[in-house]
Amino acid sequence: MQSLSGSLRRFAGFGANSSSHLEKWISGAGGLSGILGVLLISQAYLGLSGSASLVASMGASAVLLFAVPHGPLSQPWAVFGGHLVSATIGVGCASLHADPLITSALAVALAISAMHYLRCIHPPGGATALTAVAGGESVHAMGFQFVLTPVLLNVLVILLIAMLFNIPFPWRRYPAIWAQHRNRPLSPPGHVQSPGTPVPEDRTMAASITTAAGTAESGSLHPADIRGGRDYCNGTFGPDWQVRRIIACQHSGDGEIVSYRVVAGSKRHQKGSASREAFAGWARYEVYLNENSWLRVDPASCRAVPDNLTCNRSNRRAV
């Protein structure tokens, strides 16, 4: 029965939440302040009824900005580009004066593709594109002015509030680059670390590494780049984030097998092995430890990202 329950939880993506009660209420208070600012802007230009659908999309942005401020989908370019690009596409589709059912679907589809190409994927942007088409006469009458007022103003307001609101909380500074420190980041008061979850510096560095990586494709390393004694990160943000250190390389009948130990992130201290090709497919880039922060190594310039620290192999810990 427990096995079935565990399988259902994994299938549904129901994970543990190690955040404190204070952290949850801070997120809610941030959402309150952000949406109040958006409501004031939207109602001034569209009125209460016309602003309802647009505020709904900004409400989704508030969840990302204040609940997961270090997530890659929450960063300023994602929010700014996602909403502005989607709004522009939505207004363009609305101007076709075709079947609203078709133009609504087309606006969302084109917005998704555009956000992919421009590396500004922000899920609420799809709702903004839909609002431009299905938002009613008050929205249609504005034409492309809708992109500037209220969409641009709303985006600037909620980004500014997110930056200012999170300043008093060192562990959740926004944008994610502001949370990157040379020293160990502070943990929120009352935070209890659950076994097997990343420690605060792991979670903060995961956000910074993910942001620096942008939307690079997974498995960007060549198998020949995988070397013994080096540390590699999968570049994700969340419970699956890991840094693995290569501790041995052995030849077998099927090719070369690398053995590794997880040195940061989920399943820390666990050991495993994989083919060199499979490990390269898992790894997104090489990292190294500088004081208490994991920094990405840029092989082109041999400098660490995002702090532009000179690459120093001596900073790596011995296996």
Buried (B, 14 or more C-beta within 10 A) or exposed (E): EEEEEEEEEEEEEEEEEBBBEEBEEBBEEBBEBBBEBBBBBBBEBBEEEBBBBBBBBBBBBBBBBBBBBBBBBBBBBBBBBBBBBBBBBBBBBBBEEEEEEEBBBBBBBBBBEBBEEBEBBBBBBBBBBBBBBBBEEBBBEBEEEBBEBBBBBBBBBBBEBBBEBBEEBBBBBBBBBBBBBEEEBBBBEEBEEEEEBBBBBBBBBBBBBBBBBEBEEEBBBEBEBBEEBBBBBBBBBBBEBBBBBBBBBEEEEEEBBBBBBBBBBBEBEEEEBBBBBBBBBBBBBBBBBBEBBBBBBBEEEEBBBBBEBEBEEEBBEEE
